[in-house]
Amino acid sequence: MTGLTVRARVARRGVDVEFAVGAGEVLAVLGPNGAGKSTALHVIAGTVRPDDGVVRVGDRLLLDTTADVHVPTHRRRVGLLLQDALLFPHLRVAANVAFGLRSTGCGRSKAVAAAHHWLAEVGAADLADRMPRQLSGGQAQRVALARALAAEPDVLLLDEPLAGLDVAVAGAMRRVLRQVLTRDGRAAVLVTHDLLDVATLADRVVVMDGGRVAEAGAAATVLAAPRSPFGARFAGVNLVTGVAADGGVLYAGATVWHGVAAADVVVGEAAVAIFRPAAVAVYRERPHGSPRNTVEVTVAEVDSSGPVVRVRGMEQPDGAPGLAADITAESAAELRLTPGDRIHMAVKAQEVAVYPAS
């Protein structure tokens, strides 16, 4: 059972990050493009050397810039699985999987046996004699996973390995990953933009933004009650940042939000209000009656690609994503909304949860 701790500053990429992954745990790393997610992975793998940092796997020190320790990539016992399987085109599948073991001095028969074992583990035993050009995208990713696992890594790093696969193939690959990721007690770090990856594979989540950790917590908690703008958009909820007041009140600039406060909210400190787009009603004119929270916004986009019509407002004053409302097609037809329209969004206080900011 092996855990991972990481602290790294890469000045040229604007990354300054710190996190830990427990033995047998899957940590999902989320964030917008350019947030530094892949840089963090490559620091762990040893392919990017930080200006300052420490990487430790269990009792083994892989990197310490202060002590001038930098264990080479091939000696780190860290497996890296990318979106591109990067199989050797001139080697058959079994030889591809055995390559890592052979490169460390493992005997041929032992390496081949391990290759066949791991191909069977990921449901690809029948592919052993094929050439990479004969594989589909999903098959190639299974082989790449078998190759990473055959090297018996203490840590497995996955950088969007399911991106580009069709829905059915990605679902099958998730089932394989779920079976093998943590069975042997290794730590795993998963960079993804897919909500299903987080919901089905991750134990904890780190949200990166601007090269730093913006939020961290249990996967279920972050998906249900995110504390960062990106976390909220990823989870598909609305988030408003402000300062907490008594009675579940949140002051967000000139706007006052009424909600239900969590027990750990502290009056006078930073907090966030979270509510589902499905709880938001949309009006052309300011409504009267029960909704206690009503804000006027400018429509940025109207998306009818799903079973409901999503209306999103312009970016909030603090740069957070614009508020979103999910309305029925009938309501959308009546409202006839287009970008640039001024509308009122309303949500009842009991639908708004107030939490401490991350």
N, C-alpha and C positions, 0 to 999 in steps of 0.2 A: 504494500500500500504506500503510494508515493504522492505527496502534495507538491505544489508549485507556488513560489513567491516571486514576484517581479516588481522591480522598480527601474524605470528607464527614462532618461532625458535625451532626446535626439534634437538638438537645437535647429539643425538645418531643415527639419520637417515640422518644427513647432510642436513636438510631442513631449509631454512630461506626465508619465502615467505610473500608477502603482496599484497592484491588485494581487490577490492570492486565490488559489484554487485548491480545494481539499482533495485528498486521496479519494478516488472513485467518484469524483464530482465533475459535472459538465458545466462550464461557464460559457454563456453566450455573450459575445461582445457586439453591441449594436452601435449605430451612429451614422450620421450622414457621410457621403463621400468626402474623403479628405480629412476625416476626423482623427486618423492615426491608428485605425484598427489593425490593418495589415502590417504596419510598421512595428506594432507591439508584438505581433506573432513572429516577425522575422528577427527581432531582438532575441526572443526566446530560442528560436532555431539557430541563431548564431550567424545569420546571413546579413544582419545589420548590426554594426557596432555602435553603441550609444556613446554620447559624450560623458555621461555619468550614469551609473546604475549597478544593480545587483540582480542576478537570476540564480535561484536555488531550487533544485529538485530533490526533495527529501533531504538527506544529509550531504548531497553533492553540490558543490559550488561550481556553477557553470560560467558565471561572469561576476567579476568585481573590479570595476574600473579603478578603484582606489588601490587595490592590491595587485593590479595589473594581471588579473586572472581572466583568460579568455579561452575556454575549452573549444576546440574546433568543432564545426557542425557535425562531422561524421562520428565524433566521440560523445556526443551529448545524449544519445538515446532518446531523441525527440523525433517523432514522426510528423511529417507535414503533408497534408492532403489539400491540393488546390482545385480550383474550378477546372483547370486543364489537367487531365490525368498524367500527361508527360511520360508516357510509356516509351521505352526504347523501341523504335520501329523495326530494328533488325533482329530483335529477340522475341521468341515465342512467349506466350503468357507466363508459363511456369518459370522460364528463365528470368523474366522481368521481376517476378515476385521473389525469386531466390537471389537476385543481384545484390541486395543490401547485405544479406548474410555472407555471401561469397566475398564481398569487398572487405569484410572484417576478419577474414581468415577462416571462416567456417568451412568445413569439408563439403565437397560437392553432394554426397549422398544425404547428409544431414540437412543441407540447405534445400535440396529438392524435396525432401520429405516435409520440411516445414512449409514450403511453398504450396504443396498439394493440400496440406492440413488447412492452411488459411484460405485457400481458394474454396475449399469445402465450407468453411465457416461463413463465408460471405455469399454462399450460393452460386459459386462460379466454377465448380469443379470440372464441369464439362467444357470449359474454355481453355484448359491447360495447354493444349497443343495448337491453339490458334495464334495467328500473327495479329498485332494491334490493329492493322488496317481492316481486319475482318470483324471488329467489335463495334457495337453500337455505343452511343455516349454513356448509357447506363451501365453497360457491361464493362467499359473501360474504367469507369469510376469504381466499380466493385473490385476490379483487378488492382487499381491504384490503392484502394483501402487494404486489400490483402497484402500488398507489398509493404505498406507502412506498418501493418501489424506484425508481419513476419520478422521484422527487425527487433521485435519485443521492446518497443519504446516505453519509457516511464511516463511520457507525456505525449498526447496526440493533439496536433494542431490542425484545425480544419478551416480553411479560408474559402467560404462559399462553395463547398464541394457539390451542392445540388443545383446551383444556378445554371440555367441553360438546359436542364433536363425537363422533359415533359411531365405533366402532373402525375401520371400513373407510375412512371419510372422513378420520379422523385419520392413518391410515397413508398415504393418498394425499398428504395435505398434508405429511407428513414427507418424502416423496420429493421434492416440489417444493422444500421448504426446503433439503434437502441439495444440490440442484442449484444453487440461487442464492445461498445464504447467504454463502459466502466466495469465490465464483468471481472477483470483481473485487477481492479483497484487502481488503475492509472487515472491521472488527471487529464481532462480534455478541455480545450479552448476552441469554441466555435464562433467564427465570424459569419454573420448572416444578415440578410435583409428580409427574411421570410418569417412571418409570424408563426407559421406551422412548425418551423424548425425549433423555435423557442418553446412553443407549447408542448411539443412532443419529446424534445431531447434535453432541454436545459434544466438544471437545478437552480442556478443563480444567473443573474444578468448584470452586466456592466454596460452602461451607456456612456459612450465617449462623444465629446463635441469639442472642436477646437484643440484637439490634441490632449485633452484632459478628461478625467472621469467626471461626468456630470451627475451620475446617479448609479447606485448599486443596490442590489437586494435580491431576495428570493424571486424566482421567475414568476410565480403566481402573484406575488405582491406587486411587482413592477407592471405586469400586464393588467392587473385590476386597479391599481392606484399609482400610476407613474408620477414622478415628481419633476421631470424635466420635459421641455417642449418636444424634443425628439421622441422620448419615451411615450409621451401622450399620443403623438401622431402615429407612431408605430403600433400602439395598442388600439388605436381607433377611437380615442376619447378626446374630449375637449379639456384643455387645461388653461387656467388663468392664474397668474402669479400676483402676489400682493402681500399685505401685512394683516395678520389676524387681529380681530377684536372680539369682544365678548359676544356670546350667543350665536356662534357659528358665522359671524360676519367677517368678510374679507374686503379690505380696501385695496382696490387695484387702480391706482391713479385717482381719477375723478369718479370712477364707477364703484358702487357698493354692491357686493354680492352677499346674498343670504343663503346659508346652507346648514348642514349638520356637521359639527366639528368632531374630529377624532379626539380620543382622550389625551393624546400627547401634544395637541396644539397648544402653543404658548402665546398668550395675548401680547401683542407688540412685536412679535418675531415673524420672520418670513414664512409664508404659507402658500399653499396652492389650492384652488378649487377645481374639482374634477366632475364632469358629468358627460353622459352618453349623448351622441348626436341624435339618437332616437327619442331622447327626452326633450328635445328642443322643438318648439313650434315657431313657425315663420308667418309674419303678418306684413301686409303693405302699410297699414296704419298702426300706430301704437295701441296695443290691446288694453282693455280694462277688465278687471276681475281678479281671478285667483293667482296668476303667476306673479311672484314677487321680484323676479330677476328679468329685466327687459333691457336689452341694449340695441342701439341702432348701429348697423354695419353696412358696408358697401359690398355687394356681391362680387366675388372674384371669379368663381366658377360654378357651373351647374353640371353635375355628372349623373347621367341616367343609365350608366352601363350595368348596374346591378338591379336587384329586385325593388329597390327604393331609389328615390332621387336624392342625391346628396348636394346640398347647397353649402358652399364654403365662403366665408367672408374674407376680406382683405387681412393681411398680416396684422397682428395686434401691435400696439405701440411699442412694446418691449421686444419685438422681433419674434415672438412666439407665433406658431401657425394660426391662421385665422379660424374663428369659431365655425363649427360645422353643424348642420342640421340634416337629419334624414326624414324626408317627407314622402307621402304617397304620390304616385303618378297623378292621381286625381287632383290633389292639392297643387302639384306643380303646374298642371294644365290651367287651373283657375288663376294661379298667381302670375303665370307667364314671365318668369324671371329670366333676366339676362345679365351678364357681367356689367357692372357699373350702376345697377339699380340700388337704391337705398331701401333697406328693409329693417324690420324689427325682429329680433330673435328673443324668445321668452322661454324660461325654464322655471319650474316650481322649485321652491327652496328644498323640499324633501328629496329632490333628485340630485342635489349638489352636495358632494362630500368635500370637506375641508381637511387637509392634512398639512403637517409641517413640511416645508420645502426641504429638498435634499441638501 
